């Protein structure tokens, strides 16, 4: 099964969670993180590997939470 990825990113004055090309708006980063982790955990319990990624100030994505197989560190 494909990995379910939830992206948490800044959106204007609030935050959003992007999953499967759909955005969900939240007033704070904490609210967006909680929603993303809850959704990823639910996906994990349904048999999907799941991951929550947060966009840092530098624009790079950082893994914040993983359910199932963690792809980090990548094979090198």
C-alpha distances in whole Angstrom, upper triangle without the diagonal:
4,7,9,12,16,19,22,25,29,30,34,35,32,28,25,21,19,16,14,18,20,22,24,27,28,32,31,29,29,28,25,24,24,22,19,19,19,16,14,15,15,11,11,13,10,8,6,8,10,13,17,19,23,25,28,31,31,28,26,23,22,20,21,18,15,13,12,12,14,14,18,20,19,20,23
4,6,9,13,15,19,22,25,27,30,32,29,25,22,18,16,13,12,15,17,19,21,24,26,29,29,26,26,26,22,21,22,20,17,17,18,15,13,15,14,11,11,14,12,10,7,7,9,11,14,16,20,21,25,28,28,25,22,19,19,17,19,17,14,13,12,12,13,13,16,19,17,19,22
4,6,10,13,16,19,23,24,28,29,26,22,20,16,14,11,11,14,16,18,19,22,23,27,26,23,23,23,19,18,19,17,14,14,15,13,10,12,13,9,9,13,12,10,6,5,5,7,11,12,16,18,21,25,25,22,19,16,16,13,15,13,10,9,9,9,10,10,14,16,15,17,21
4,7,10,13,16,20,21,25,26,23,19,16,13,11,8,8,12,13,14,15,19,20,23,22,20,20,19,16,15,16,14,11,11,12,9,7,10,10,7,8,12,11,10,7,6,5,6,9,11,14,17,20,23,24,21,19,15,15,13,14,12,10,9,11,12,12,13,15,18,18,20,23
4,6,10,13,17,18,22,23,20,16,14,10,8,6,8,11,12,13,14,16,18,21,20,17,18,17,14,13,14,13,9,10,12,10,8,11,12,10,11,14,14,14,10,9,6,5,6,7,11,13,16,20,20,17,15,12,12,10,11,10,9,10,12,13,12,12,14,17,17,20,22
4,7,10,13,15,19,20,16,13,10,6,6,5,8,10,10,10,10,13,14,17,16,13,14,14,10,9,11,10,6,8,10,8,7,11,12,10,12,15,15,16,12,11,8,6,5,6,9,11,15,18,19,16,15,11,12,10,10,10,10,12,14,15,14,15,16,19,19,22,25
4,6,10,12,16,17,14,10,8,5,5,7,10,10,10,9,10,12,13,15,14,12,13,13,9,9,12,11,8,10,13,11,10,14,15,14,16,19,19,19,16,15,11,9,6,5,6,8,11,14,15,12,12,9,10,9,10,11,12,14,17,18,16,16,17,19,19,23,25
4,7,9,13,14,11,7,6,5,7,9,13,13,12,10,10,10,10,12,11,8,10,10,7,7,10,10,7,10,13,12,12,15,17,16,18,21,21,22,19,17,14,11,7,6,5,6,10,12,14,12,12,9,10,10,10,11,14,16,19,20,18,18,18,21,22,25,27
4,6,10,11,9,6,6,7,8,11,14,13,13,10,10,10,10,12,10,8,11,12,9,10,13,13,11,14,16,16,16,19,20,20,21,24,25,25,22,21,17,14,11,9,6,5,8,10,12,10,11,9,11,12,12,15,17,20,23,23,21,21,21,23,23,27,28
4,6,8,6,4,6,9,11,14,17,16,15,11,12,10,10,10,9,8,12,12,10,11,15,14,14,16,19,18,19,22,23,23,25,28,28,29,26,24,21,18,14,12,9,8,9,9,12,10,13,12,14,16,15,18,20,23,26,27,24,24,24,26,27,30,31
4,6,5,5,6,9,11,15,17,15,14,10,10,8,9,9,10,10,14,13,11,14,16,15,15,18,20,19,20,23,24,24,26,29,29,30,27,26,23,20,17,15,12,11,13,13,15,13,16,15,17,19,18,21,23,25,29,29,27,27,27,29,29,33,34
4,6,7,9,13,14,18,21,18,17,13,13,10,11,10,11,12,15,15,14,16,19,18,18,22,23,23,24,27,28,28,30,32,33,34,31,30,26,24,20,18,16,14,15,14,17,15,18,18,20,22,22,24,27,29,32,33,31,31,30,32,33,36,37
4,7,10,14,16,20,23,21,19,15,14,10,10,8,9,10,14,13,13,16,18,18,18,21,23,23,24,27,28,28,30,32,33,35,32,31,27,24,21,19,16,15,16,15,18,17,20,20,21,23,21,24,27,29,33,34,31,32,31,33,34,38,39
4,7,11,13,17,20,18,16,12,11,7,6,5,6,7,10,10,9,12,14,14,15,18,19,19,21,23,24,25,27,29,30,31,28,27,24,21,18,17,14,14,15,15,18,16,19,18,19,20,19,21,24,26,29,31,29,29,29,31,32,36,37
4,7,10,13,17,15,13,10,9,6,5,6,6,6,9,8,6,9,12,11,11,14,16,16,17,20,21,21,23,25,26,28,25,24,20,18,14,13,11,11,13,13,16,14,16,15,16,17,15,17,20,22,26,27,25,25,25,28,28,32,34
4,6,10,13,12,10,6,5,4,6,8,9,8,11,9,6,9,11,10,9,13,14,13,15,18,18,18,21,23,23,25,22,21,17,15,12,12,10,11,14,15,17,15,16,14,15,16,15,16,19,20,24,25,23,24,24,27,27,31,32
4,7,10,10,8,6,5,7,8,11,11,10,11,10,6,8,10,8,6,10,12,10,11,14,15,15,17,19,20,21,18,17,14,12,9,10,9,11,14,16,18,15,16,13,14,14,13,14,15,17,20,22,20,21,22,24,24,28,30
4,7,6,6,4,6,9,11,14,15,13,15,14,10,11,13,11,9,12,14,11,12,15,16,14,17,20,19,20,17,17,13,12,10,10,10,11,15,17,19,15,15,13,15,14,15,15,16,17,20,21,20,20,21,24,23,27,29
4,5,5,7,8,12,14,17,18,16,17,16,12,13,14,11,9,12,13,10,10,14,13,12,14,17,16,17,14,14,11,11,10,11,12,14,18,20,21,18,17,15,16,15,15,15,15,15,18,19,18,18,20,23,23,26,28
4,5,8,11,14,17,21,21,20,21,19,16,17,18,15,12,15,16,12,12,16,15,13,15,18,16,17,14,15,12,13,13,14,16,17,21,23,24,20,20,17,18,17,18,18,17,17,19,20,20,19,22,24,23,26,28
4,7,10,13,16,20,20,19,21,20,16,17,19,16,14,17,18,15,15,19,18,16,19,22,20,21,18,18,16,15,15,15,16,16,20,22,22,19,19,17,19,19,20,20,20,20,22,23,22,22,24,26,25,28,30
4,7,10,13,17,18,17,19,17,14,16,17,14,13,16,16,13,15,18,17,16,19,21,20,21,18,19,16,16,15,15,16,17,20,22,23,20,20,18,20,20,20,20,20,21,23,24,24,24,25,28,27,30,33
4,6,10,13,14,14,16,14,11,13,15,12,11,15,16,13,15,18,18,17,20,22,21,23,20,20,17,16,14,14,14,15,18,20,21,18,19,17,19,19,18,19,20,21,24,25,24,24,25,28,28,31,33
4,7,10,12,12,14,11,8,11,12,9,10,13,13,12,14,17,16,16,19,21,21,23,20,21,17,16,14,15,14,15,19,20,22,20,20,18,19,19,18,18,20,21,24,25,25,25,26,29,29,33,35
4,7,9,10,12,9,8,11,12,10,11,15,15,14,16,19,19,19,22,24,24,26,24,24,20,19,16,16,14,15,18,19,22,19,20,19,20,20,19,19,22,23,26,28,27,27,28,31,31,35,37
4,6,7,9,6,6,9,10,9,11,14,14,14,16,19,19,20,22,24,25,27,24,24,20,19,15,16,14,15,17,18,21,19,21,19,19,19,18,18,21,23,26,28,27,28,28,30,31,35,37
4,7,9,7,8,11,12,12,14,16,17,17,20,21,22,23,25,27,28,30,28,27,23,22,18,18,16,16,18,18,21,20,22,20,21,21,19,20,23,25,29,31,29,30,30,32,33,37,39
4,5,5,6,9,10,11,12,14,16,17,18,20,21,23,24,26,27,29,27,26,22,20,16,16,13,14,15,16,19,18,20,18,18,19,16,18,21,23,27,29,27,28,27,30,31,35,36
4,5,5,6,9,10,10,12,14,15,16,18,20,21,22,24,26,27,24,23,19,17,13,12,10,11,12,13,16,16,16,15,14,15,13,14,18,20,24,25,23,24,24,26,27,31,33
4,5,5,6,9,10,11,12,14,15,16,18,20,21,22,24,26,24,22,19,16,13,13,11,14,14,16,19,19,19,17,16,15,12,14,17,19,23,25,23,24,24,26,28,32,34
4,5,5,6,9,10,11,12,14,15,17,18,20,21,23,25,23,22,18,17,13,14,13,15,17,18,21,20,21,18,18,17,14,15,18,19,23,25,24,25,25,28,29,33,35
4,6,5,6,9,10,11,12,14,15,16,18,20,21,23,21,20,16,14,11,11,10,12,14,16,19,17,18,15,15,15,12,13,16,17,21,23,21,23,23,25,27,30,32
4,5,5,6,8,10,10,12,14,15,16,18,20,21,19,18,14,12,8,9,8,11,13,16,18,17,17,14,13,12,9,10,13,15,18,20,18,20,20,22,24,28,30
4,5,5,6,9,10,10,12,14,15,16,19,20,19,18,14,13,10,12,12,15,17,20,22,21,20,17,16,14,11,11,13,14,18,21,19,22,22,24,26,30,32
4,6,5,6,9,10,11,12,14,15,17,19,17,17,13,13,10,12,13,16,18,21,23,21,21,18,17,15,13,12,14,15,18,21,20,22,23,25,27,30,33
4,5,5,6,8,10,10,12,14,15,17,14,14,10,9,6,9,10,13,16,19,21,19,18,15,14,12,10,9,11,12,15,18,17,18,19,22,23,26,29
4,5,5,6,8,10,10,12,14,15,14,12,9,8,7,10,11,15,17,20,22,20,19,16,14,11,9,7,9,9,13,16,15,17,18,21,22,25,28
4,6,5,6,9,10,11,13,15,14,14,11,11,10,13,15,18,21,24,26,24,23,19,18,15,13,10,11,11,14,17,17,20,21,24,25,28,31
4,5,5,6,9,10,11,13,11,12,9,10,9,13,15,18,21,24,26,23,22,18,18,15,14,11,12,11,14,17,17,19,21,24,24,27,30
4,5,5,6,9,10,11,9,8,5,6,7,11,13,17,19,23,24,22,20,17,15,12,11,8,8,7,10,13,13,15,17,20,21,24,27
4,5,5,6,9,10,9,9,7,9,10,14,16,20,22,26,27,25,23,19,18,14,13,9,9,7,10,13,14,17,18,21,22,25,28
4,5,5,7,9,9,10,9,11,12,16,18,22,25,28,30,27,26,22,21,18,16,13,12,10,12,15,17,19,21,24,25,27,31
4,5,5,7,6,7,7,10,11,15,18,21,24,28,29,26,24,20,20,17,16,13,11,9,10,13,15,17,19,22,22,25,28
4,5,5,5,5,6,9,12,15,18,22,24,28,29,27,24,21,19,16,15,11,9,6,7,10,12,15,17,20,21,23,26
4,5,7,9,10,13,15,19,22,25,28,31,32,30,28,24,23,19,18,14,12,9,9,13,15,18,21,23,24,26,30
4,6,9,10,14,16,20,23,26,29,32,33,31,29,25,24,21,20,17,14,11,11,14,17,19,22,25,25,27,30
4,7,9,13,16,19,23,26,29,32,33,30,28,24,23,20,20,16,13,10,9,11,14,16,19,22,22,23,27
4,6,10,13,16,19,22,25,29,29,27,24,21,20,17,17,14,11,8,8,10,12,14,17,19,19,21,25
4,7,11,13,17,20,23,26,27,24,22,18,17,13,14,11,8,6,5,6,8,10,13,16,16,18,21
4,7,10,14,17,19,23,24,21,19,15,14,11,11,8,6,5,7,8,9,10,13,16,16,19,22
4,6,10,13,16,20,20,18,15,12,10,7,8,6,4,6,9,9,8,10,11,14,15,18,21
4,7,10,13,16,17,15,13,10,8,6,6,5,6,9,12,13,11,12,13,16,17,20,23
4,7,9,13,14,12,10,6,5,5,6,7,9,12,15,15,12,12,12,15,16,19,21
4,6,10,11,9,8,6,5,6,7,9,12,15,18,18,16,16,15,17,18,22,23
4,7,8,6,6,5,6,9,10,13,15,19,21,21,18,18,17,18,19,23,24
4,5,5,6,6,7,10,11,15,17,21,23,23,20,19,17,19,20,23,24
4,5,8,9,11,14,15,18,21,25,27,27,23,23,21,22,23,26,27
4,6,9,10,14,16,19,22,25,27,26,23,22,20,20,21,24,24
4,7,9,13,15,18,20,23,26,25,22,20,19,20,20,23,24
4,7,10,12,16,17,21,23,21,18,17,15,16,16,20,20
4,7,9,12,14,17,19,18,15,14,13,14,15,18,19
4,6,9,11,15,17,16,13,12,11,12,14,17,19
4,6,7,11,13,13,10,10,9,11,13,16,18
4,7,11,14,14,11,13,12,14,16,20,22
4,7,10,11,9,12,11,14,16,19,22
4,6,8,6,9,10,13,14,17,20
4,7,7,11,12,15,16,19,22
4,6,9,12,14,15,17,20
4,6,9,11,12,13,17
4,5,8,9,12,15
4,6,6,8,12
3,5,8,11
4,7,8
4,6
4
